[in-house]
Amino acid sequence: MLDPKLTSVLPRRILAFALVFGIVGLLSAFVARSQFETFPADSSTWTAAQLNRVRDLAGPLSRQQDIGDTKYVIPGGGLLLVVAIASVLALIIFVLLPASTGWTPGKRLLGLRTVDLGGDEPTMSQYLTRAVVGLIDVLPGFIPGLLGFALAGTSTHRQRLGDRLAGTLVIDAKKAPASGVPAAGR
């Protein structure tokens, strides 16, 4: 097992997660904004065409929100598009990018990397396990990542649930060599 000093990076992990979560959120919001249609919030001022358009956009998945003097309407198909794009972005950033380069943008920026328990590069299935279980780690939703980081805070090697199940660790890349990170006591 690795020296616990290499895994004492929890504050940087939290910041790296927040940065990547923010990237996915901003890109998803950009896509969502392109799907919204706007109308005056006061429906008594709508033209017949506007009234018909709002009715056309209404559906089981559509969403409407009044903000100030504007009503924002996103049709169900637009909402599904936003969810699909956010899911693809998350897959790219949390699985494919780390599996091919060894880092997420947040980890790269903050000098962190993910390794398996032996200190080597994790496999694609380990990255996928980390990401899928990461959906549980981000619960509760009102503070994304609270559960995962609470679990990491109680672990000797600062492992969240996804790391525990995948057999991975997040380490300080600057204090460890590129591969074959030395175990404790070596």
Buried (B, 14 or more C-beta within 10 A) or exposed (E): EBBEEBBBBBEBBBBBBEBBBEBBBEBBEEBBEEBBBEBBBEEEEBEEEBEEBBEEBEEEEBBBEEEEEEBBBBBBEBBEBBBEBBEEBBEBBBBBBBBEEBBBBBBBBBBBBBBBBEBEBBBEEBBBBBBBBBEBBBBEEEEBBBBBBEBBEEBEBBBBBBBBBBBBBBBBBEEBEEEEBEEEEE
